Amino acid sequence: MTDVRSIVVIGGGIIGLATARALLRADRSRTVTVVEKEDQVGQHQSTHNSGVLHAGLYYKPGSLKADFAVRGIRAMTAYCRENAIAHEICGKLVVAADASELPRLRTLLERGTANGLTGLRWLSHAEVAEVEPNVRAVAAVHVPEEGIVDYGHVVRTLAQEIERLGGSVRTSAGVRAIDRDGSGWRITTDAGEMQARGLINCAGLYSDRIARMAGENPPARIVPFRGEYFFLRPERRTLIRNLVYPVPDPEFPFLGVHFTRTVHGEVEAGPNAVLAMSREGYRHRDISVRDLYEALAFSGLRRFIARYPRQTIAELQRSLSKTMFCRSLQRLVPSIEERDLVPGIRGVRAQALNADGSMVEDFLVVARPNAVHLLNAPSPGATASLVIGEAVASRLDVS
């Protein structure tokens, strides 16, 4: 008979690790195992991102995103302090580049206030120039609680903590099959077979496939979008002091290109958002026939493109043309030039789409007897990972 205390968490990214940590902190008698297909933890979305600590300015009040962001950034900064992880609460500006964006900027200020952010300030053109002298803006909202962090260090620290709490993290253990085994599960991995009473799916880019392996019919499909960044040349990093974001386009569900300083001293510019031809398609030439076929055959993607044709073309142009990418950045920082940009990081976002072409905007969790599937974990996923992990762990019922 399967041990009722045994739980397998699939996915060794920041949320999977945070979930395993939450399980062990709630009950040290549990046998908790994290399985990760890569040879190290946190090799995909957890570390291929801008490294920003998001405070919850953008999210609809009352949504899981808003709740997780506000509580999550405070939990994450406390965790970083306790574990000597590099981070800084440096603040962010969300800027209106012209007067047409002012109503949307005021809406963001109202949302952030409703979500419980503290210290939000409306800045005039002159006040923006004092904070970020190279940024063009008619006005901005200053978000003092936002910051930057080394998520790679966070991931490694979480894995070490799991081991100290009595759990285990198995790498090079990609999941090949999941079968019901009486009241529990039999999970076949590259590292061998294991049995568990409880199963938690935090597989990120592969969460829908893992759910189907476990007998689920996921309500949404993961479609991979690649985000490409540039770094500013070292001698031009002074163009940006901290974090500078545009007012989001209400007609397109991505934040748009922005500037972020990192804890390692770089300044990132980006990202765009283009369909990746592989769920791990960090480069244009990374192609998976299976992944590409599944994406293009999915009605939700075709309807998404039909809904946003102008934006889809613009994002693709930015991906193929450094000149176009630079022009987008010049809307925020007019003095930036193409020669100031050098290749930076690239990440792939696991975006859940509905069959009607709409994006799943909030976190999506499906809970069944002895199983929980986290099927969408958008930004602020990394920032709020500790809080998300607690929420996911609390949904597992192995009685």
BELJO-V148877 format. One record per pair of residues at least 24 apart in sequence whose C-alpha atoms are under 10 Angstrom apart, sorted by the first residue. I is the first residue (numbers start at 1). J is the second residue. If there is no record, write none. Layout:
BEGIN
I;J, I;J
END
This chain:
BEGIN
1;181, 1;182, 1;183, 1;184, 1;195, 1;196, 1;197, 2;181, 2;182, 2;183, 2;184, 2;185, 2;186, 2;195, 2;196, 2;197, 2;198, 3;30, 3;31, 3;183, 3;184, 3;195, 3;196, 3;197, 3;198, 4;30, 4;31, 4;183, 4;184, 4;196, 4;197, 4;198, 4;370, 4;398, 4;399, 5;29, 5;30, 5;31, 5;32, 5;196, 5;197, 5;198, 5;398, 5;399, 6;30, 6;31, 6;32, 6;33, 6;184, 6;195, 6;196, 6;197, 6;198, 6;199, 6;398, 7;31, 7;32, 7;33, 7;34, 7;167, 7;184, 7;185, 7;195, 7;196, 7;197, 7;198, 7;199, 7;200, 7;370, 7;371, 7;396, 7;398, 8;32, 8;33, 8;34, 8;35, 8;168, 8;169, 8;185, 8;187, 8;194, 8;195, 8;196, 8;197, 8;198, 8;199, 8;200, 8;201, 8;371, 9;33, 9;34, 9;35, 9;36, 9;169, 9;196, 9;198, 9;199, 9;200, 9;201, 9;202, 9;203, 9;371, 9;372, 9;393, 10;34, 10;35, 10;36, 10;37, 10;170, 10;173, 10;174, 10;175, 10;187, 10;199, 10;200, 10;201, 10;202, 10;203, 10;204, 10;206, 10;207, 10;210, 10;373, 11;35, 11;36, 11;37, 11;38, 11;41, 11;42, 11;169, 11;170, 11;171, 11;173, 11;174, 11;175, 11;200, 11;201, 11;202, 11;203, 11;204, 11;205, 11;206, 11;207, 11;210, 12;36, 12;37, 12;38, 12;40, 12;41, 12;42, 12;43, 12;44, 12;46, 12;155, 12;158, 12;159, 12;169, 12;170, 12;171, 12;202, 12;203, 12;204, 13;40, 13;41, 13;42, 13;43, 13;44, 13;45, 13;46, 13;47, 13;155, 13;156, 13;158, 13;159, 13;202, 13;203, 13;204, 13;382, 13;385, 14;41, 14;42, 14;43, 14;44, 14;45, 14;46, 14;47, 14;151, 14;152, 14;154, 14;155, 14;156, 14;158, 14;159, 14;202, 14;204, 14;381, 14;382, 14;383, 14;384, 14;385, 14;386, 14;389, 15;42, 15;46, 15;155, 15;158, 15;202, 15;203, 15;204, 15;374, 15;377, 15;381, 15;382, 15;383, 15;384, 15;385, 15;386, 15;387, 15;388, 15;389, 15;390, 15;392, 16;41, 16;42, 16;155, 16;158, 16;159, 16;200, 16;201, 16;202, 16;203, 16;204, 16;374, 16;385, 16;386, 16;388, 16;389, 16;392, 16;393, 17;41, 17;42, 17;154, 17;155, 17;156, 17;157, 17;158, 17;159, 17;160, 17;161, 17;162, 17;169, 17;202, 17;385, 17;386, 17;389, 18;154, 18;155, 18;158, 18;159, 18;161, 18;162, 18;382, 18;384, 18;385, 18;386, 18;387, 18;388, 18;389, 18;390, 18;392, 18;393, 19;158, 19;162, 19;200, 19;201, 19;202, 19;385, 19;386, 19;387, 19;388, 19;389, 19;390, 19;391, 19;392, 19;393, 19;394, 20;158, 20;159, 20;161, 20;162, 20;165, 20;167, 20;168, 20;169, 20;200, 20;389, 20;390, 20;392, 20;393, 21;158, 21;159, 21;161, 21;162, 21;163, 21;165, 21;166, 21;167, 21;386, 21;389, 21;390, 21;393, 22;162, 22;386, 22;387, 22;388, 22;389, 22;390, 22;391, 22;392, 22;393, 22;394, 23;162, 23;167, 23;389, 23;390, 23;392, 23;393, 23;394, 23;396, 24;161, 24;162, 24;163, 24;165, 24;166, 24;167, 24;393, 25;162, 25;165, 25;390, 26;390, 26;393, 26;394, 27;165, 28;165, 28;166, 28;167, 29;165, 29;166, 29;167, 30;165, 30;166, 30;167, 31;166, 31;167, 31;168, 31;196, 31;197, 32;162, 32;163, 32;165, 32;166, 32;167, 32;168, 32;169, 32;196, 32;198, 32;199, 33;162, 33;163, 33;166, 33;167, 33;168, 33;169, 33;170, 33;194, 33;196, 33;199, 34;159, 34;162, 34;167, 34;168, 34;169, 34;170, 34;171, 34;173, 34;200, 34;202, 35;168, 35;169, 35;170, 35;171, 35;172, 35;173, 35;174, 35;175, 35;189, 35;190, 35;191, 35;203, 36;169, 36;170, 36;171, 36;172, 36;173, 36;174, 36;175, 36;189, 36;190, 36;191, 36;203, 37;170, 37;171, 37;172, 37;173, 37;174, 37;175, 37;189, 37;190, 37;191, 37;203, 38;170, 38;171, 38;172, 38;173, 38;174, 39;170, 39;171, 39;172, 39;173, 39;174, 40;155, 40;156, 40;169, 40;170, 40;171, 40;172, 41;152, 41;155, 41;156, 41;158, 41;159, 41;169, 41;170, 41;171, 41;172, 42;151, 42;152, 42;153, 42;154, 42;155, 42;156, 42;159, 43;152, 43;155, 44;204, 44;205, 44;279, 44;280, 44;282, 44;346, 44;347, 44;348, 44;349, 45;204, 45;205, 45;280, 45;346, 45;347, 45;348, 45;349, 45;350, 45;381, 45;382, 46;151, 46;152, 46;154, 46;155, 46;204, 46;347, 46;381, 46;382, 46;383, 46;385, 47;150, 47;151, 47;152, 47;153, 47;154, 47;155, 47;345, 47;346, 47;347, 47;382, 48;151, 48;152, 48;227, 48;228, 48;282, 48;345, 48;346, 48;347, 48;348, 48;349, 49;151, 49;227, 49;228, 49;229, 49;271, 49;345, 49;346, 49;347, 49;348, 49;349, 49;382, 50;148, 50;149, 50;150, 50;151, 50;227, 50;229, 50;258, 50;259, 50;260, 50;261, 50;262, 50;267, 50;268, 50;269, 50;270, 50;271, 50;345, 50;346, 50;347, 51;87, 51;147, 51;148, 51;149, 51;150, 51;151, 51;152, 51;260, 51;261, 51;262, 51;263, 51;268, 51;382, 51;383, 52;87, 52;88, 52;89, 52;92, 52;146, 52;147, 52;148, 52;149, 52;150, 52;151, 52;243, 52;260, 52;261, 52;262, 52;263, 52;380, 52;382, 52;383, 53;77, 53;87, 53;88, 53;89, 53;90, 53;91, 53;145, 53;146, 53;147, 53;148, 53;149, 53;150, 53;151, 53;379, 53;380, 53;381, 53;382, 53;383, 53;384, 54;91, 54;92, 54;143, 54;145, 54;146, 54;147, 54;148, 54;379, 54;380, 54;381, 54;382, 54;383, 54;384, 55;91, 55;92, 55;112, 55;115, 55;116, 55;117, 55;118, 55;143, 55;144, 55;145, 55;146, 55;147, 55;380, 55;383, 55;384, 56;108, 56;111, 56;112, 56;113, 56;114, 56;115, 56;116, 56;117, 56;143, 56;145, 56;146, 56;379, 56;380, 56;383, 57;94, 57;107, 57;108, 57;109, 57;110, 57;111, 57;112, 57;113, 57;114, 57;115, 57;116, 57;117, 57;120, 57;141, 57;143, 57;145, 57;146, 58;107, 58;108, 58;109, 58;110, 58;111, 58;112, 58;115, 58;247, 58;248, 58;255, 59;108, 59;111, 59;112, 59;114, 59;115, 59;361, 59;362, 59;379, 59;380, 60;108, 60;111, 60;112, 60;114, 60;115, 60;361, 60;362, 61;110, 61;111, 61;112, 61;113, 61;114, 61;115, 61;116, 62;114, 62;115, 63;115, 63;361, 63;362, 63;363, 64;361, 64;362, 64;363, 64;364, 64;388, 65;361, 65;362, 65;363, 65;377, 65;378, 65;379, 65;380, 65;381, 65;384, 65;388, 66;111, 66;112, 66;114, 66;115, 66;116, 66;362, 66;380, 67;115, 67;116, 67;384, 67;387, 68;363, 68;379, 68;380, 68;381, 68;383, 68;384, 68;385, 68;386, 68;387, 68;388, 68;391, 69;115, 69;117, 69;379, 69;380, 69;381, 69;382, 69;383, 69;384, 69;385, 69;387, 69;388, 70;112, 70;115, 70;116, 70;117, 70;145, 70;380, 70;383, 70;384, 70;387, 71;116, 71;383, 71;384, 71;386, 71;387, 71;388, 72;380, 72;381, 72;382, 72;383, 72;384, 72;385, 72;386, 72;387, 72;388, 73;145, 73;146, 73;147, 73;380, 73;382, 73;383, 73;384, 73;385, 73;386, 73;387, 74;145, 74;383, 74;384, 74;386, 74;387, 75;383, 75;384, 75;385, 75;386, 75;387, 76;149, 76;154, 76;382, 76;383, 76;384, 76;385, 76;386, 76;387, 77;147, 77;148, 77;149, 77;383, 79;154, 79;157, 79;158, 79;386, 80;149, 80;150, 80;151, 80;153, 80;154, 80;157, 83;153, 83;154, 83;157, 83;158, 84;153, 84;154, 84;157, 85;149, 85;150, 85;151, 85;152, 85;153, 85;154, 85;157, 86;148, 86;149, 86;150, 86;151, 86;153, 86;154, 86;263, 86;264, 87;147, 87;148, 87;149, 87;150, 87;151, 87;262, 87;263, 87;264, 88;145, 88;146, 88;147, 88;148, 88;149, 88;150, 88;262, 88;263, 89;144, 89;145, 89;146, 89;147, 89;148, 89;149, 89;242, 90;143, 90;144, 90;145, 90;146, 90;147, 90;148, 90;241, 90;242, 90;243, 90;261, 91;142, 91;143, 91;144, 91;145, 91;146, 91;147, 91;148, 91;241, 91;242, 91;243, 91;244, 92;131, 92;140, 92;141, 92;142, 92;143, 92;144, 92;145, 92;146, 92;147, 92;241, 92;242, 92;243, 92;244, 92;245, 92;259, 92;260, 93;121, 93;122, 93;123, 93;128, 93;131, 93;132, 93;135, 93;139, 93;140, 93;141, 93;142, 93;143, 93;144, 93;146, 93;242, 93;243, 93;244, 93;245, 93;246, 93;247, 93;259, 94;122, 94;123, 94;137, 94;139, 94;140, 94;141, 94;142, 94;143, 94;243, 94;244, 94;245, 94;246, 94;247, 94;248, 94;258, 95;122, 95;123, 95;125, 95;128, 95;135, 95;136, 95;137, 95;138, 95;139, 95;140, 95;141, 95;142, 95;244, 95;245, 95;246, 95;247, 95;248, 95;332, 96;125, 96;136, 96;137, 96;138, 96;139, 96;140, 96;141, 96;245, 96;246, 96;247, 96;248, 96;332, 97;125, 97;135, 97;136, 97;137, 97;138, 97;139, 97;140, 97;246, 97;247, 97;331, 97;332, 97;333, 98;136, 98;137, 98;138, 98;139, 98;331, 99;137, 99;138, 99;139, 100;138, 101;138, 101;139, 101;246, 101;247, 101;248, 101;249, 102;138, 102;139, 102;140, 102;247, 104;247, 104;248, 104;249, 104;250, 105;139, 105;140, 105;141, 105;246, 105;247, 105;248, 106;140, 106;141, 108;141, 108;247, 108;248, 109;140, 109;141, 109;142, 109;143, 112;141, 112;143, 117;143, 117;144, 117;145, 117;146, 118;143, 118;144, 118;145, 119;143, 119;144, 119;145, 120;144, 120;145, 131;240, 131;241, 131;242, 132;238, 132;239, 132;240, 132;241, 132;242, 132;243, 132;244, 132;333, 133;238, 133;239, 133;240, 133;241, 133;333, 134;238, 134;239, 134;240, 134;241, 134;332, 134;333, 134;334, 134;335, 134;336, 135;239, 135;240, 135;244, 135;330, 135;331, 135;332, 135;333, 135;334, 135;335, 136;330, 136;331, 136;332, 136;333, 136;334, 136;335, 137;246, 137;331, 137;332, 137;333, 140;244, 140;245, 140;246, 140;247, 141;245, 141;247, 142;243, 142;244, 143;243, 146;242, 146;243, 147;242, 147;243, 147;260, 147;261, 147;262, 147;263, 147;383, 148;242, 148;243, 148;260, 148;261, 148;262, 148;263, 148;264, 148;383, 149;261, 149;262, 149;263, 149;264, 149;383, 150;262, 150;263, 150;264, 151;382, 151;383, 154;382, 155;382, 158;386, 175;203, 175;210, 175;213, 176;210, 176;213, 177;210, 177;213, 177;214, 178;210, 178;211, 178;212, 178;213, 178;214, 178;215, 179;213, 179;214, 179;215, 180;214, 180;215, 183;369, 183;370, 183;398, 183;399, 184;369, 184;370, 184;371, 184;398, 185;214, 185;370, 185;371, 186;214, 187;213, 187;214, 196;370, 196;398, 197;369, 197;370, 197;371, 197;397, 197;398, 197;399, 198;369, 198;370, 198;371, 198;372, 198;396, 198;397, 198;398, 198;399, 199;368, 199;369, 199;370, 199;371, 199;372, 199;373, 199;396, 199;397, 199;398, 200;367, 200;370, 200;371, 200;372, 200;373, 200;374, 200;392, 200;393, 200;395, 200;396, 201;365, 201;366, 201;371, 201;372, 201;373, 201;374, 201;375, 201;392, 202;372, 202;373, 202;374, 202;375, 202;376, 202;377, 202;389, 202;392, 203;350, 203;373, 203;374, 203;375, 203;376, 204;349, 204;350, 204;351, 204;374, 204;375, 204;376, 204;377, 204;378, 205;279, 205;280, 205;348, 205;349, 205;350, 205;351, 205;352, 205;375, 205;376, 205;377, 206;279, 206;350, 206;375, 207;350, 207;352, 207;373, 207;374, 207;375, 207;376, 207;377, 208;352, 208;373, 208;374, 208;375, 208;376, 209;375, 210;373, 210;375, 211;366, 211;371, 211;372, 211;373, 211;374, 211;375, 214;371, 214;373, 216;366, 216;368, 216;373, 218;354, 218;366, 218;373, 218;375, 219;352, 219;353, 219;354, 219;355, 219;360, 219;364, 219;366, 219;375, 220;300, 220;351, 220;352, 220;353, 220;354, 220;355, 220;356, 220;358, 220;359, 220;360, 220;364, 220;375, 220;376, 221;294, 221;295, 221;298, 221;300, 221;301, 221;350, 221;351, 221;352, 221;353, 221;354, 221;355, 221;359, 221;360, 221;375, 221;376, 222;279, 222;294, 222;295, 222;298, 222;301, 222;349, 222;350, 222;351, 222;352, 222;353, 222;354, 222;360, 222;375, 222;376, 223;275, 223;276, 223;277, 223;278, 223;279, 223;291, 223;292, 223;294, 223;295, 223;296, 223;298, 223;300, 223;301, 223;348, 223;349, 223;350, 223;351, 223;352, 223;353, 224;273, 224;274, 224;275, 224;276, 224;277, 224;278, 224;279, 224;280, 224;281, 224;291, 224;292, 224;295, 224;347, 224;348, 224;349, 224;350, 224;351, 224;352, 225;272, 225;273, 225;274, 225;275, 225;276, 225;277, 225;278, 225;279, 225;280, 225;281, 225;282, 225;347, 225;348, 225;349, 225;350, 225;351, 226;271, 226;272, 226;273, 226;274, 226;275, 226;276, 226;277, 226;278, 226;279, 226;280, 226;281, 226;282, 226;283, 226;284, 226;319, 226;346, 226;347, 226;348, 226;349, 226;350, 227;257, 227;270, 227;271, 227;272, 227;273, 227;274, 227;275, 227;276, 227;282, 227;315, 227;319, 227;345, 227;346, 227;347, 227;348, 227;349, 228;257, 228;269, 228;270, 228;271, 228;272, 228;273, 228;274, 228;282, 228;283, 228;318, 228;319, 228;325, 228;343, 228;344, 228;345, 228;346, 228;347, 228;348, 229;257, 229;258, 229;259, 229;267, 229;268, 229;269, 229;270, 229;271, 229;272, 229;319, 229;325, 229;341, 229;342, 229;343, 229;344, 229;345, 229;346, 229;347, 230;259, 230;267, 230;268, 230;269, 230;270, 230;271, 230;322, 230;325, 230;326, 230;340, 230;341, 230;342, 230;343, 230;344, 230;345, 230;346, 231;259, 231;260, 231;261, 231;266, 231;267, 231;268, 231;269, 231;270, 231;340, 231;341, 231;342, 231;343, 231;344, 231;345, 232;259, 232;261, 232;266, 232;267, 232;268, 232;269, 232;336, 232;337, 232;338, 232;339, 232;340, 232;341, 232;342, 232;343, 232;344, 233;266, 233;267, 233;268, 233;339, 233;340, 233;341, 233;342, 233;343, 234;265, 234;266, 234;267, 234;340, 234;341, 234;342, 235;340, 236;267, 236;336, 236;337, 236;339, 236;340, 236;341, 237;261, 237;265, 237;266, 237;267, 237;268, 237;340, 238;267, 239;267, 239;333, 239;335, 239;336, 240;267, 240;268, 240;333, 241;267, 242;267, 243;267, 243;268, 244;269, 244;332, 244;333, 245;270, 245;332, 246;329, 246;331, 246;332, 249;311, 251;307, 251;308, 251;311, 252;307, 252;308, 252;310, 252;311, 252;312, 253;308, 253;311, 253;358, 253;359, 253;361, 256;315, 256;328, 256;329, 257;325, 257;326, 257;328, 257;329, 257;331, 257;332, 258;328, 258;329, 258;332, 258;333, 259;329, 259;332, 259;333, 266;344, 267;344, 268;341, 268;342, 268;343, 268;344, 268;345, 269;325, 269;326, 269;329, 269;341, 269;342, 269;343, 269;344, 269;345, 270;318, 270;325, 270;326, 270;328, 270;329, 270;344, 270;345, 270;346, 271;315, 271;318, 271;319, 271;325, 271;344, 271;345, 271;346, 271;347, 272;314, 272;315, 272;316, 272;317, 272;318, 272;319, 272;325, 272;328, 272;346, 273;311, 273;312, 273;314, 273;315, 273;316, 273;318, 273;319, 273;347, 273;348, 273;349, 274;311, 274;312, 274;313, 274;314, 274;315, 274;316, 274;317, 274;318, 274;319, 274;348, 274;349, 275;301, 275;312, 275;315, 275;316, 275;348, 275;349, 276;347, 276;348, 276;349, 278;348, 279;348, 279;349, 279;350, 280;347, 280;348, 280;349, 280;350, 281;346, 281;347, 281;348, 282;345, 282;346, 282;347, 282;348, 283;346, 283;347, 283;348, 284;319, 284;320, 298;353, 298;354, 298;355, 298;357, 299;353, 299;354, 299;355, 299;356, 299;357, 300;352, 300;353, 300;354, 300;355, 300;356, 300;357, 300;358, 300;359, 301;353, 301;354, 301;355, 301;356, 301;357, 301;358, 301;359, 302;355, 302;356, 302;357, 303;353, 303;354, 303;355, 303;356, 303;357, 303;358, 304;353, 304;354, 304;355, 304;356, 304;357, 304;358, 304;359, 305;357, 306;357, 307;357, 307;358, 308;357, 349;377, 349;378, 349;379, 350;375, 350;376, 350;377, 350;378, 351;375, 351;376, 351;377, 351;378, 352;376, 352;377, 352;378, 363;388, 365;391, 365;392, 365;395, 366;392, 366;395, 367;392, 367;395, 367;396, 367;397, 368;395, 368;396, 368;397, 368;398, 369;395, 369;396, 369;397, 369;398, 369;399, 370;395, 370;396, 370;397, 370;398, 370;399, 371;395, 371;396, 371;397, 371;398, 372;396, 372;397
END
